[in-house]
Amino acid sequence: MKTPLTPETAIETFIKSKKENSSIPESVFQTFKTYKKWNENALKGIINASAYYPEILTEENMEENIFKVLAEFKKREVDRVF
């Protein structure tokens, strides 16, 4: 069994494959399916990548769902008082 890709590696592999016009490994798509468990930076990364490669958003309403998860991260932020 292959080791699962990190979200960052999956995004990088997707972009590299698109640039080289080669097939995208199935492990990339398997990793994309777990986006609801990703950290904030990885979610922002896939949103940024989708500006250049909209097909990176593999599920219907994926962008909307990512923004919902990002909103949950925003709720956790605590204002710093100096």
Backbone bond lengths (Angstrom), bond angles and torsions (degrees), N, CA, C in turn:
res aa  C-N    CA-C-N  psi(-1)  N-CA   C-N-CA  omega(-1)  CA-C   N-CA-C  phi
1 M - - - 1.448 - - 1.525 109.43 -
2 K 1.322 116.27 137.20 1.454 120.42 179.36 1.527 110.46 -74.85
3 T 1.313 114.61 150.96 1.454 119.18 175.15 1.523 108.08 -74.02
4 P 1.326 116.82 137.74 1.463 118.78 179.30 1.529 110.90 -64.77
5 L 1.304 115.46 148.77 1.458 120.61 178.48 1.522 110.04 -82.72
6 T 1.314 115.52 151.19 1.463 118.79 170.91 1.532 106.69 -74.68
7 P 1.311 118.17 157.82 1.463 119.43 178.15 1.534 112.35 -56.13
8 E 1.316 116.22 -41.59 1.460 120.36 -179.07 1.524 111.03 -63.40
9 T 1.322 116.94 -43.32 1.460 121.36 178.89 1.521 110.96 -66.15
10 A 1.318 117.36 -38.06 1.469 121.11 178.70 1.529 110.08 -63.22
11 I 1.322 116.70 -43.63 1.468 120.82 179.20 1.529 110.15 -63.90
12 E 1.332 116.06 -46.60 1.469 120.77 179.36 1.525 111.26 -60.79
13 T 1.324 116.98 -42.71 1.460 121.46 -179.88 1.526 110.66 -64.85
14 F 1.329 117.10 -40.86 1.460 121.47 177.72 1.531 109.87 -59.53
15 I 1.323 116.79 -49.86 1.463 121.57 -178.27 1.529 110.72 -62.81
16 K 1.328 116.21 -45.37 1.466 120.34 179.91 1.527 110.78 -61.10
17 S 1.307 116.79 -43.15 1.468 120.68 179.47 1.523 111.09 -63.20
18 K 1.329 116.96 -41.11 1.458 120.95 178.46 1.529 110.64 -63.94
19 K 1.327 116.72 -43.99 1.464 120.51 -179.38 1.521 111.35 -64.01
20 E 1.335 116.35 -37.94 1.462 121.02 -178.78 1.525 112.35 -86.95
21 N 1.328 115.69 -1.18 1.466 121.45 -179.10 1.532 111.50 56.32
22 S 1.333 115.29 40.05 1.470 120.48 178.37 1.527 109.28 -111.67
23 S 1.311 115.52 169.78 1.464 118.99 -178.18 1.530 110.30 -71.41
24 I 1.306 114.10 147.35 1.464 120.83 -178.84 1.520 107.67 -91.12
25 P 1.339 117.50 126.75 1.464 120.15 -178.93 1.532 112.81 -60.89
26 E 1.292 116.20 145.79 1.471 121.82 179.52 1.529 110.93 -60.48
27 S 1.340 117.18 -31.19 1.470 120.42 -179.84 1.526 111.45 -61.32
28 V 1.321 117.52 -28.81 1.465 121.19 177.22 1.527 109.16 -64.37
29 F 1.323 116.38 -48.07 1.461 120.45 -179.00 1.527 111.76 -67.02
30 Q 1.322 116.19 -34.29 1.463 119.42 176.45 1.529 110.38 -64.28
31 T 1.313 116.38 -39.71 1.469 120.62 178.20 1.524 110.60 -67.51
32 F 1.329 117.44 -40.55 1.464 120.70 179.41 1.525 111.55 -60.45
33 K 1.309 117.56 -29.65 1.470 120.83 -179.99 1.525 112.29 -65.77
34 T 1.329 116.71 -18.58 1.471 120.99 -177.42 1.529 112.54 -98.01
35 Y 1.330 117.25 16.50 1.466 120.30 -172.42 1.525 113.90 -58.20
36 K 1.313 118.40 -25.68 1.472 120.06 -178.51 1.533 112.04 -68.85
37 K 1.327 116.48 -13.34 1.465 121.23 179.43 1.533 111.81 -103.41
38 W 1.315 117.92 1.75 1.454 121.52 -176.27 1.526 111.51 -75.09
39 N 1.332 114.19 161.56 1.462 118.80 175.98 1.530 109.86 -80.54
40 E 1.296 115.46 171.15 1.459 121.79 -174.58 1.534 112.35 -60.04
41 N 1.329 117.20 -44.28 1.462 120.46 -178.12 1.521 112.38 -63.77
42 A 1.319 117.14 -39.99 1.463 120.52 179.20 1.528 110.45 -66.18
43 L 1.319 116.94 -38.90 1.466 120.35 178.48 1.533 110.84 -65.48
44 K 1.319 116.08 -41.51 1.469 118.99 177.06 1.526 110.01 -65.15
45 G 1.316 116.89 -34.63 1.461 121.35 178.53 1.516 112.81 -63.37
46 I 1.323 116.64 -43.30 1.464 118.72 -179.77 1.529 110.74 -71.07
47 I 1.320 117.55 -33.89 1.464 120.26 175.93 1.528 109.69 -64.56
48 N 1.328 116.69 -44.93 1.465 120.30 178.68 1.530 110.91 -62.37
49 A 1.316 117.09 -42.85 1.463 121.32 179.22 1.526 111.23 -64.21
50 S 1.320 116.77 -31.99 1.465 120.11 -178.36 1.531 112.12 -67.86
51 A 1.316 117.42 -18.36 1.463 119.92 175.86 1.529 110.44 -66.17
52 Y 1.329 116.35 -32.48 1.465 121.73 179.53 1.524 112.13 -96.64
53 Y 1.329 115.73 -32.67 1.463 121.95 -178.09 1.525 109.06 -130.25
54 P 1.331 118.39 80.63 1.468 120.71 -176.82 1.524 113.11 -58.75
55 E 1.326 116.57 -25.60 1.464 119.93 -179.60 1.530 113.05 -71.17
56 I 1.328 116.96 -4.88 1.469 120.02 175.92 1.529 110.43 -67.78
57 L 1.317 116.04 -25.36 1.469 120.81 176.80 1.525 106.88 -82.26
58 T 1.318 115.60 94.70 1.461 122.25 -167.77 1.519 114.83 -83.17
59 E 1.321 117.74 -15.00 1.468 120.56 -178.96 1.522 109.98 -110.39
60 E 1.321 115.08 154.07 1.451 119.84 173.36 1.532 107.76 -66.00
61 N 1.298 117.28 137.24 1.473 124.17 -179.66 1.529 113.53 64.37
62 M 1.321 117.95 18.08 1.463 120.53 -177.78 1.528 111.10 -62.68
63 E 1.326 117.15 -43.26 1.465 120.13 -179.41 1.529 110.19 -61.18
64 E 1.303 116.67 -46.05 1.465 121.68 178.64 1.529 110.85 -59.61
65 N 1.317 116.48 -43.48 1.471 120.72 179.48 1.523 111.64 -66.03
66 I 1.320 117.03 -37.60 1.468 120.24 177.82 1.529 109.73 -62.97
67 F 1.320 116.84 -43.22 1.469 119.44 179.14 1.535 111.33 -64.12
68 K 1.315 117.64 -32.15 1.471 120.56 175.71 1.524 110.53 -65.93
69 V 1.336 116.45 -42.69 1.468 120.03 179.18 1.531 109.45 -66.47
70 L 1.328 117.10 -40.99 1.467 120.29 177.57 1.527 111.21 -62.50
71 A 1.322 116.98 -35.21 1.464 120.64 177.30 1.525 110.74 -63.73
72 E 1.323 116.42 -34.94 1.470 120.29 177.34 1.529 110.31 -65.48
73 F 1.335 117.26 -39.17 1.464 120.41 175.93 1.527 109.79 -62.10
74 K 1.315 116.07 -41.37 1.467 121.32 -178.53 1.528 110.97 -61.78
75 K 1.335 116.93 -37.34 1.468 121.29 179.18 1.527 111.52 -63.02
76 R 1.321 116.65 -29.61 1.466 120.88 -176.96 1.517 113.23 -78.69
77 E 1.337 116.46 -15.77 1.458 119.22 -178.01 1.520 110.96 -66.36
78 V 1.301 115.41 140.78 1.457 121.73 -179.78 1.517 108.07 -114.30
79 D 1.305 116.02 131.89 1.458 120.09 177.54 1.523 109.09 -67.36
80 R 1.334 114.20 137.03 1.465 119.03 177.84 1.506 109.29 -91.65
81 V 1.293 115.33 135.73 1.464 120.52 177.83 1.509 107.46 -113.24
82 F 1.311 115.30 129.29 1.467 119.61 -178.25 1.490 110.82 -99.03
